[in-house]
Amino acid sequence: MPQANSPSRSGNINIRVALEQRNLIDQAASLCNKTRTDFILEAATKAARDAILDQVLYPVSAERFEAFQRLLDSPPEENERLRVLMARKPRWGK
């Protein structure tokens, strides 16, 4: 398996996996020219960041989110200036 330059590491994470899972991970790591450890750490770190960002960026109750979705799905209010703008022929089309 290829060796990648990795930052200094001082902690351990031990997991047990099925042989099929390990083989799949090894195959993917090899295709990415990464070690198993680097591949797993990168995938786990990305998943952890995504999970945290989902909570940090979207701290909204289910009710507020549903209200927001209803607003997005509702038809827009009449806007005369926008209607005129959209009816105008663009300069590049003249």
Residue pairs with C-beta under 8 A, 6 or more apart in sequence:
1 26
1 29
1 30
1 35
1 36
2 30
2 33
2 34
2 35
3 35
4 33
4 34
4 35
4 38
6 35
6 37
6 38
17 25
22 36
25 36
25 39
25 40
26 36
28 39
29 35
29 36
29 38
29 39
29 40
32 39
34 42
58 65
60 68
